[in-house]
Amino acid sequence: MGWGGGGGGMMVGGGPPGGRVGGLPFGGIPTELLDGVRRLQASEPDHPKSAVAFHQIPAGQEAEQLSLFRLVTHYKRWLIESAIFVAIASIIVQAGPWLTGYAIDHSLRHAPYHLDILIWCVVAYAGMIVIGSGAQWAQARTSGRLAAGVMHDLRIRVFAHLQRLSLDFFTEEKAGVLMSRMTSDIENLQQLVQDGIASFATQGLTMATIVIIMFLQCWQLAALTIVAVVPALLVMSIWFQKASDHGYDRIRDGIADVLADLSESLHGARIVTAHNRQRQNIVVHREVVGEYRNANIYTGTINAIYGPGTLAIGILGQALLLGVGGLMVAHGNLSPGVLVAFFLYLNRFFAPIQLLVQQYNSLQSGRASITKLRGLLETQPDVPEAANAVDLPVIVGRITFTNVDFGYDPQNLVLHGVNLTIEPGESVAFVGPTGAGKSTMAKLVTRFYDPTSGSVCIDGHDLKNVTFHSLRSQLGVVPQEPFLFAGTIKDNLTFANPDASDDEVNDAVRRVGLEDLVDRLPEGINTVVHERGQSLSAGERQLLALARAFLAHPRVLVLDEATSNLDLQSETKIEHALDAVLENRTAVLIAHRLSTAKRADRIVVVERGTIVEVGSHDDLIAQGGAYAAMYETWIRQGAAEGLAP
């Protein structure tokens, strides 16, 4: 019941209920619930640590295509058991109408009545119900276990695939759409596996059994049923299948759009409130929900036509067969008991059709979900791991850009002919106007993207030819917008190094100047931070992100404008910490503030995707070029604001 990798357990107690301690909302458990929580923890069994094997799919190698058949056949034992129970439940209960007809013809048709036969039929009927009910219970239990196993595997498979995809996929795809794949689409499949497949098998086997019995009872009436009723049902079913395919695709797209719009509105709640966008957001969401409503109305209309239509065909067919069967009884060609039994079977023949109509909705919804999930799983990462990728050995940190061109859209290049070498242990700051390509160069070093042409190498190893794990385990990255996960301070700091000790964590805290923050928190490094770190200031989140990168002990550290959200006091702390932390490490600094760039060994000035100047701060000032102009502007602005550069 812990928070995960950092080893911090659930915070029991914590601080005063409903109060604020150290600037943080109370994140513990209310006092009145403590006893119940402790009892629950005492009864919780020990869960062994999960052994999860994660691997990249090499370029050109396609994953196994998702299909319902492959999902369920992975659990062959439960599938076979479920099939056996379905067969028992479907076949044995069909003895009921035959027993009824037998009792009429052999016990009640002529006097004297044979009550012993009637009693025997009643007992047999009761026994049949008991056995059938037991088989249905066992089948439902087995199908539930099958569905739980299938959905467990599918959720892990989809989540693991999302971990493999490249950053541009998440840039282009809405988070709400992905959430709908992991929630509503998988839940639809669970419903289909747990109830739908078994119901289809049960009703299909029931219909087949009934048809055989009907032909054995009276082949003339059975043949008339097939000729007069089945073709009309078949025509309506074909129409329903085509119409509902389109309808359920619209429903799946609709719910994805609803969740995407909801997710965006929730994550942007502060901006919505600040700009008084509540009314406009409601209008937009109403339109999105309206499209989802229209899709449901469409499928509801189809169901309203198909369900009553098949029922009407069944009733008309029964009327026709009643007339024909009655004439046969009147002419002595059929006994009353057989006619009664036949009509009982006939009612049972139409009942599965109605149930199949209801389950067909579940099938169509499940098929639409399978299609959406298959499309997601067939999405290939734009930055794949090479099939013959090798582990990158321990690096010293020489980074080389050779004739690098890059464009997020290959037709519109962001970088042009970049050539640069960063020596081991050297800190290099990239400066330049917004959109010049500074952050793009950092993303190429971490291999978030591959160059359109040219190569990026570390210690002479082309990054395209090494494994992701061996590369990124030796890199530390601090993005411009730090992200914190729901959990404790320690969980977030040890994200890339879960085995770090408390001493190592506290050392990282001291290096980045986080002692004041940690000291005033109620549980220190074991204090829970809210999702995305919303209970902390932007500067505090950035400091934690820096400490997280430092604790990973990287050989190469990439800081993408890591001080841009800090006040001057915090920035000063970070800059002093960087001097110690970056010692003997290669550092790539995307510098928004020139105070950070000044501390670098070299400064690279990037303009319009090309490197225009390279040198130390003093050298570039002496050259009087682009950097000197930027520095002069920065000095002037600092003086105007009363700030010392």
C-alpha positions in Angstrom: 0.0 0.0 0.0 3.0 2.3 -0.5 3.5 5.0 -3.0 5.9 3.0 -5.2 9.5 3.3 -6.2 10.8 5.5 -3.4 9.7 3.2 -0.6 7.7 5.8 1.2 4.6 4.2 2.8 1.1 5.6 3.0 1.2 8.6 5.3 -0.9 7.8 8.3 -1.8 10.8 10.4 0.6 13.3 9.0 -0.7 16.6 10.3 -3.8 18.3 11.6 -6.9 17.4 9.6 -8.0 20.1 7.2 -5.1 22.4 8.1 -2.0 23.5 6.2 1.4 22.7 7.4 4.5 24.2 5.8 2.5 25.7 2.9 1.1 22.3 1.9 -2.6 21.2 2.0 -3.1 18.3 4.4 -2.3 15.1 2.5 -2.8 12.5 5.3 -5.7 10.5 6.6 -8.5 12.1 8.8 -8.2 11.2 12.5 -11.6 9.5 12.5 -10.5 7.1 9.8 -7.1 6.2 11.3 -8.3 3.1 13.3 -9.9 1.6 10.2 -6.9 2.2 8.1 -4.6 0.6 10.6 -6.8 -2.5 10.7 -6.8 -2.6 6.9 -3.0 -2.3 6.8 -2.7 -5.1 9.4 -4.8 -7.5 7.3 -3.1 -6.6 4.0 -1.0 -9.5 2.8 2.6 -9.0 1.6 2.7 -8.5 -2.1 6.0 -9.6 -3.8 7.6 -7.0 -6.0 6.4 -7.5 -9.6 9.0 -8.6 -12.1 8.2 -6.7 -15.3 10.2 -7.2 -18.4 10.2 -4.2 -20.7 11.9 -4.1 -24.1 11.8 -1.9 -27.1 10.5 -3.3 -30.4 13.3 -3.1 -32.9 12.7 -1.1 -36.1 11.0 -3.1 -38.8 9.6 -5.7 -36.3 5.9 -5.6 -36.0 4.1 -6.6 -32.8 1.5 -9.4 -32.9 -1.7 -8.0 -34.2 -4.4 -7.5 -31.6 -7.4 -9.8 -31.9 -10.0 -11.1 -29.6 -9.2 -14.7 -30.5 -5.5 -14.3 -29.4 -6.5 -12.6 -26.2 -8.9 -15.3 -25.0 -6.9 -18.3 -26.3 -4.0 -17.3 -24.1 -6.1 -18.7 -21.2 -6.9 -22.0 -22.8 -7.9 -23.8 -19.5 -10.5 -21.2 -18.5 -11.8 -21.0 -22.1 -12.3 -24.7 -22.4 -14.0 -24.9 -19.0 -16.3 -22.1 -19.9 -17.1 -23.8 -23.2 -18.0 -27.0 -21.4 -20.3 -25.3 -18.9 -21.9 -23.4 -21.8 -22.6 -26.7 -23.6 -24.1 -28.2 -20.5 -26.3 -25.2 -19.7 -27.4 -24.9 -23.3 -28.3 -28.5 -24.0 -29.6 -29.9 -20.8 -32.3 -27.3 -20.3 -33.7 -28.1 -23.8 -35.2 -31.3 -22.3 -37.9 -29.2 -20.7 -40.3 -28.9 -23.6 -39.8 -32.6 -24.5 -40.7 -33.6 -21.0 -43.8 -31.4 -21.2 -45.0 -32.9 -24.4 -44.2 -36.4 -23.2 -46.3 -35.8 -20.0 -49.2 -34.6 -22.1 -49.2 -37.5 -24.5 -48.4 -40.3 -22.0 -49.9 -39.1 -18.8 -52.8 -36.6 -19.3 -54.1 -37.2 -22.8 -56.4 -40.2 -22.1 -58.0 -41.6 -19.0 -57.0 -43.3 -16.8 -54.2 -40.7 -16.2 -50.8 -42.0 -15.4 -49.7 -39.8 -12.5 -46.5 -41.8 -12.0 -45.3 -40.7 -15.4 -46.3 -37.1 -14.6 -44.4 -37.2 -11.3 -41.3 -38.7 -13.1 -41.4 -35.8 -15.6 -41.7 -33.2 -12.9 -38.8 -34.6 -11.0 -36.7 -34.8 -14.1 -37.6 -31.2 -15.0 -36.5 -30.0 -11.5 -33.3 -32.0 -11.8 -32.6 -30.4 -15.2 -33.1 -26.9 -13.7 -30.7 -27.6 -10.8 -28.0 -28.9 -13.1 -28.5 -26.1 -15.7 -28.3 -23.5 -12.9 -25.2 -25.0 -11.5 -23.6 -25.0 -15.0 -24.6 -21.4 -15.5 -23.0 -20.4 -12.2 -19.8 -22.2 -13.0 -19.7 -20.7 -16.5 -20.2 -17.1 -15.2 -17.5 -17.6 -12.6 -15.0 -19.0 -15.2 -15.9 -16.3 -17.7 -15.3 -13.6 -15.0 -11.8 -15.0 -14.3 -11.1 -15.2 -18.1 -12.2 -11.6 -18.6 -10.1 -10.4 -15.6 -7.0 -12.1 -17.0 -7.5 -10.9 -20.5 -8.1 -7.3 -19.4 -5.1 -7.4 -17.1 -2.9 -8.5 -20.0 -4.4 -6.0 -22.4 -4.0 -3.0 -20.0 -0.4 -3.8 -19.5 0.2 -4.4 -23.2 -1.4 -1.0 -24.1 0.4 0.8 -21.3 3.8 -0.8 -22.3 3.2 0.2 -25.9 2.6 3.8 -24.9 6.0 3.8 -23.1 7.6 2.8 -26.4 6.1 5.6 -28.5 8.1 8.7 -29.4 7.4 12.2 -28.1 5.8 13.4 -31.3 3.0 10.9 -30.8 2.0 12.5 -27.5 2.4 15.9 -29.0 -0.1 15.2 -31.7 -2.5 12.9 -29.8 -4.9 14.3 -27.2 -4.5 12.9 -23.7 -8.2 12.3 -23.3 -8.3 10.1 -26.4 -5.6 8.0 -25.0 -7.4 7.8 -21.7 -10.5 6.6 -23.5 -8.5 3.7 -25.0 -7.3 2.7 -21.6 -10.7 3.0 -19.9 -13.9 2.8 -21.9 -12.5 0.8 -24.8 -10.9 -1.8 -22.6 -14.0 -1.9 -20.4 -16.1 -2.6 -23.5 -13.9 -5.5 -24.3 -14.1 -6.8 -20.7 -17.9 -6.7 -20.9 -17.7 -8.6 -24.2 -15.4 -11.2 -22.9 -17.2 -11.7 -19.6 -20.8 -11.7 -20.8 -20.9 -11.3 -24.6 -18.9 -14.3 -25.8 -20.5 -16.7 -23.4 -24.0 -15.4 -24.3 -23.3 -15.7 -28.0 -22.0 -19.2 -27.6 -25.0 -20.1 -25.3 -27.6 -18.7 -27.6 -26.0 -20.0 -30.8 -25.7 -23.5 -29.3 -29.3 -23.2 -28.0 -30.6 -22.4 -31.4 -28.7 -25.2 -33.1 -30.0 -27.7 -30.5 -33.5 -26.4 -30.8 -33.4 -26.7 -34.6 -32.3 -30.3 -34.4 -35.0 -31.2 -31.9 -37.7 -29.4 -33.9 -36.8 -31.5 -37.0 -36.9 -34.6 -34.9 -40.3 -33.6 -33.5 -41.9 -32.6 -36.7 -39.8 -32.0 -39.8 -42.7 -30.4 -41.8 -43.2 -27.6 -39.2 -39.4 -27.2 -38.8 -38.9 -26.9 -42.5 -41.7 -24.3 -42.7 -40.0 -22.3 -39.9 -36.7 -22.3 -41.8 -38.3 -21.3 -45.1 -40.8 -18.7 -43.8 -39.0 -17.0 -40.9 -35.2 -17.4 -41.2 -34.7 -15.5 -44.5 -36.5 -12.4 -43.2 -34.5 -12.5 -40.0 -31.3 -12.9 -42.1 -32.1 -9.8 -44.2 -32.8 -7.6 -41.2 -29.6 -8.9 -39.4 -27.4 -8.0 -42.4 -28.9 -4.5 -42.5 -28.5 -4.1 -38.7 -24.8 -5.3 -38.9 -23.9 -2.7 -41.5 -25.8 0.2 -39.9 -24.5 -0.5 -36.4 -20.9 -0.8 -37.5 -21.0 2.9 -38.5 -22.9 3.8 -35.4 -20.6 2.3 -32.9 -17.5 3.8 -34.6 -19.2 7.2 -34.1 -19.8 6.3 -30.5 -16.2 5.3 -29.8 -14.9 8.5 -31.5 -17.5 10.5 -29.6 -16.6 9.3 -26.1 -12.9 9.9 -27.0 -13.6 13.5 -27.9 -15.7 14.0 -24.7 -12.8 12.7 -22.5 -10.3 14.7 -24.5 -12.2 17.9 -24.0 -12.8 17.2 -20.3 -9.2 16.4 -19.7 -8.0 19.6 -21.3 -10.5 21.7 -19.4 -9.5 20.1 -16.0 -5.8 20.5 -16.7 -6.3 24.1 -17.7 -8.7 25.0 -14.9 -6.5 27.9 -13.7 -6.3 29.4 -17.2 -10.0 28.9 -17.7 -10.8 30.7 -14.5 -8.3 33.5 -15.0 -9.7 34.3 -18.4 -13.4 33.9 -17.6 -13.7 31.1 -20.2 -16.2 29.0 -18.2 -19.2 29.9 -20.4 -17.4 29.3 -23.6 -15.9 26.0 -22.4 -19.4 24.9 -21.5 -20.6 25.8 -25.0 -17.8 23.8 -26.6 -18.3 20.8 -24.3 -22.0 20.9 -25.0 -21.3 20.6 -28.8 -18.8 17.7 -28.2 -21.3 15.9 -25.9 -24.1 16.7 -28.4 -22.2 14.8 -31.1 -21.8 11.8 -28.7 -25.5 12.0 -27.9 -26.4 12.0 -31.7 -24.3 8.9 -32.2 -26.1 7.2 -29.4 -29.5 8.3 -30.8 -28.5 6.8 -34.1 -27.6 3.4 -32.7 -30.7 3.6 -30.5 -32.9 4.2 -33.6 -31.3 1.2 -35.3 -32.0 -1.0 -32.3 -35.5 0.3 -32.1 -36.1 -0.9 -35.6 -34.3 -4.2 -35.4 -35.6 -5.4 -32.1 -39.3 -5.0 -32.6 -38.9 -6.0 -36.3 -37.5 -9.4 -35.4 -40.1 -9.8 -32.7 -42.9 -9.1 -35.2 -41.4 -11.6 -37.7 -41.3 -14.2 -34.9 -44.9 -13.6 -33.8 -46.2 -13.8 -37.5 -44.2 -16.9 -37.9 -45.7 -18.5 -34.8 -49.2 -17.6 -36.1 -48.5 -19.3 -39.4 -47.1 -22.4 -37.7 -50.1 -22.5 -35.2 -52.5 -22.7 -38.1 -50.5 -25.4 -40.0 -49.9 -27.4 -36.8 -53.5 -27.2 -35.7 -54.6 -28.6 -39.1 -52.1 -31.4 -38.7 -53.5 -32.3 -35.2 -57.1 -32.1 -36.6 -56.3 -34.5 -39.3 -54.5 -36.9 -36.9 -51.0 -36.3 -38.4 -49.6 -34.8 -35.2 -50.3 -35.4 -31.5 -51.3 -32.5 -29.2 -48.3 -33.1 -27.0 -45.8 -32.9 -29.9 -47.5 -29.6 -31.1 -47.2 -28.1 -27.6 -43.6 -29.2 -27.3 -42.9 -27.8 -30.8 -44.3 -24.4 -29.9 -42.4 -24.3 -26.6 -39.3 -25.0 -28.7 -40.4 -22.4 -31.2 -40.7 -19.8 -28.4 -37.2 -20.8 -27.3 -36.0 -20.5 -30.9 -37.0 -16.8 -31.0 -35.9 -15.9 -27.5 -32.1 -16.4 -28.3 -32.6 -14.2 -31.4 -33.8 -11.4 -29.1 -31.0 -11.9 -26.7 -28.5 -12.0 -29.6 -29.9 -8.6 -30.7 -29.1 -7.2 -27.2 -25.7 -8.8 -27.1 -24.9 -7.7 -30.6 -24.8 -4.2 -29.3 -22.0 -5.3 -26.9 -20.3 -7.1 -29.8 -20.3 -4.1 -32.0 -19.1 -1.9 -29.2 -16.3 -4.4 -28.5 -15.4 -4.6 -32.2 -15.2 -0.8 -32.4 -13.0 -0.9 -29.3 -10.8 -3.6 -30.8 -10.3 -1.5 -34.0 -9.3 1.6 -32.0 -6.9 -0.4 -29.8 -5.4 -2.2 -32.8 -4.8 1.1 -34.5 -3.0 2.4 -31.3 -0.9 -0.8 -31.0 0.0 -0.7 -34.7 1.4 2.8 -34.3 5.2 2.6 -34.7 7.6 5.0 -32.8 9.1 7.6 -35.1 12.4 7.1 -33.2 12.8 3.3 -33.1 15.5 1.3 -31.6 17.7 -0.4 -34.2 17.3 -4.2 -34.6 21.1 -4.5 -34.1 21.4 -1.8 -31.4 24.2 -2.3 -29.0 24.6 -1.2 -25.4 26.5 2.1 -25.1 29.5 1.6 -22.8 30.3 3.8 -19.9 30.8 7.2 -21.5 33.2 10.0 -20.8 30.9 12.5 -22.5 32.2 13.7 -25.9 29.2 14.9 -27.9 29.6 15.4 -31.7 27.1 17.0 -34.1 28.1 16.2 -37.7 26.3 17.9 -40.6 23.0 17.7 -38.7 19.8 18.8 -40.4 16.5 18.4 -38.6 12.9 19.3 -39.0 9.8 18.2 -37.0 8.3 18.3 -40.4 11.1 17.0 -42.8 9.9 19.6 -45.4 10.6 22.4 -42.9 14.0 22.2 -41.4 14.7 23.7 -37.9 18.4 23.0 -37.9 20.7 23.4 -40.9 24.2 21.9 -41.3 25.1 21.9 -37.6 28.6 20.9 -36.7 29.8 21.0 -33.1 31.9 19.0 -30.7 31.5 19.2 -26.9 34.4 17.9 -25.0 34.1 15.5 -22.0 33.5 17.5 -18.8 32.8 20.7 -20.7 29.7 22.8 -20.0 28.3 24.4 -23.1 25.4 26.9 -23.1 23.2 27.4 -26.1 21.8 30.9 -26.4 19.7 32.6 -29.1 16.3 33.9 -29.8 13.1 31.9 -29.2 12.6 29.3 -32.0 16.2 29.3 -33.0 16.7 25.6 -32.4 18.4 25.5 -29.0 16.0 23.0 -27.3 15.9 21.0 -30.5 19.7 20.4 -30.2 19.2 19.2 -26.6 16.4 16.8 -27.8 18.8 15.3 -30.3 21.4 14.6 -27.6 18.8 12.7 -25.6 17.5 11.1 -28.8 14.0 12.2 -28.3 14.3 12.8 -32.0 16.6 11.6 -34.8 18.4 14.0 -37.2 16.8 14.2 -40.6 20.3 13.9 -41.9 23.8 13.8 -40.4 24.6 12.2 -37.1 24.8 12.9 -33.3 27.4 10.8 -31.5 28.6 10.4 -27.9 32.1 9.1 -27.6 32.0 8.2 -31.3 28.9 6.1 -31.0 26.1 7.1 -33.3 23.0 7.4 -31.1 20.9 5.6 -33.7 22.9 2.4 -33.1 22.7 2.2 -29.3 19.9 1.0 -27.0 17.7 3.5 -25.4 18.3 2.1 -21.9 22.1 2.3 -22.1 21.9 5.8 -23.5 19.4 7.4 -21.1 20.7 5.7 -18.0 23.8 7.9 -18.5 21.9 11.1 -19.2 20.2 13.5 -16.8 17.5 15.8 -18.2 15.8 18.8 -16.6 13.0 20.1 -18.8 11.9 23.7 -19.0 8.5 22.7 -17.5 9.2 20.3 -14.6 6.8 17.4 -14.0 6.2 15.9 -10.6 4.3 12.7 -10.0 1.7 12.1 -7.3 3.7 10.6 -4.4 6.2 11.7 -1.9 9.2 14.1 -2.3 11.4 11.1 -2.1 9.5 9.2 -4.7 10.0 12.0 -7.1 13.7 12.5 -6.3 14.5 8.8 -6.7 12.5 8.5 -9.9 15.6 7.6 -12.0 17.4 6.0 -9.1 14.9 4.1 -7.0 17.6 2.4 -5.0 19.1 5.7 -3.7 19.4 5.8 0.1 18.0 8.6 2.3 21.5 9.9 2.7 21.9 10.3 -1.0 18.5 11.9 -1.3 19.4 14.4 1.5 22.7 15.1 -0.2 20.9 16.0 -3.4 18.5 18.2 -1.5 21.5 20.1 0.0 23.2 20.5 -3.3 20.3 22.3 -4.9 19.4 24.3 -1.8 16.1 22.5 -0.9 16.8 22.3 2.8 14.5 25.1 3.7 11.6 23.5 1.8 12.1 20.0 3.1 12.6 21.2 6.7 9.3 23.0 6.8 7.3 20.0 5.4 5.5 17.9 8.0 7.1 14.6 6.9 10.3 15.9 5.3 11.3 14.0 2.2 8.3 11.6 2.9 5.8 14.3 2.5 3.2 13.7 -0.2 3.1 16.2 -3.1 -0.1 16.5 -5.1 -0.5 15.5 -8.7 1.8 17.5 -11.0 3.2 19.1 -7.8 0.4 21.7 -7.7 0.9 22.2 -4.0 4.5 23.6 -4.7 5.6 26.8 -6.4 7.0 26.8 -9.9 10.5 27.4 -8.5 10.2 24.6 -5.9 9.1 22.2 -8.6 12.1 23.2 -10.7 14.5 22.7 -7.8 13.0 19.2 -7.2 13.5 18.4 -10.9 17.1 19.5 -10.7 17.7 17.3 -7.6 16.1 14.4 -9.4 18.5 14.7 -12.3 21.5 15.1 -10.0 20.5 12.0 -8.0 20.6 9.9 -11.2 24.4 10.5 -11.3 24.4 11.2 -15.1 27.6 11.4 -17.2 25.9 14.0 -19.4 23.4 16.5 -18.0 21.0 18.4 -20.2 19.2 21.5 -18.7 16.6 23.0 -20.9 16.2 26.6 -19.5 16.2 25.0 -16.0 16.5 28.3 -14.2 13.9 30.2 -16.3 11.1 29.8 -13.6 13.3 30.7 -10.6 13.5 34.0 -8.7 16.9 35.6 -8.3 17.5 34.1 -4.9 16.7 30.6 -6.1 18.6 31.1 -9.3 21.7 32.0 -7.3 21.4 28.8 -5.2 21.1 26.7 -8.4 24.0 28.4 -10.1 26.3 27.7 -7.1 25.0 24.1 -6.9 25.7 23.7 -10.6 29.4 24.5 -10.1 29.7 21.5 -7.8 27.3 19.1 -9.5 28.7 19.6 -13.1 32.2 19.0 -12.1 33.7 16.3 -14.4 30.4 16.0 -16.2 29.5 17.1 -19.7 26.7 19.7 -19.5 24.4 21.0 -22.2 22.6 24.2 -21.0 19.8 25.8 -22.8 20.2 29.3 -21.4 17.4 31.8 -21.3 19.2 33.9 -18.8 22.7 35.0 -19.7 23.8 34.8 -16.1 23.6 31.0 -16.6 25.4 31.2 -20.0 28.3 33.2 -18.4 29.2 30.3 -16.1 29.5 27.8 -19.0 32.9 26.9 -20.4 31.7 27.8 -23.9 28.7 29.5 -25.4 27.1 28.5 -28.7 25.0 31.2 -30.3 22.2 29.7 -32.4 20.1 31.7 -34.9 17.6 30.4 -37.4 18.8 26.8 -37.0 22.5 27.5 -37.5 25.5 28.1 -35.2 26.7 31.6 -35.8 29.2 32.0 -32.9 31.1 29.7 -30.5 33.4 30.8 -27.7 33.8 31.7 -24.1 31.9 34.6 -22.6 34.9 36.9 -22.7 35.9 35.9 -26.2 32.4 36.5 -27.6 32.1 39.9 -25.9 35.5 40.8 -27.4 34.3 39.8 -30.9 31.4 42.3 -30.7 29.0 40.0 -32.6 25.5 38.5 -31.9 26.3 37.4 -28.4 27.8 40.8 -27.5 24.6 42.5 -28.7 22.5 40.1 -26.6 24.6 40.7 -23.6 24.5 44.5 -24.0 20.6 44.3 -24.2 20.5 42.1 -21.1 22.7 44.5 -19.2 20.5 47.5 -20.2 17.3 45.7 -19.2 18.8 44.7 -15.8 19.9 48.3 -15.2 16.4 49.6 -16.1 14.8 47.1 -13.7 17.3 48.0 -10.9 18.8 44.5 -11.0 22.5 43.8 -11.0 23.5 41.4 -13.8 
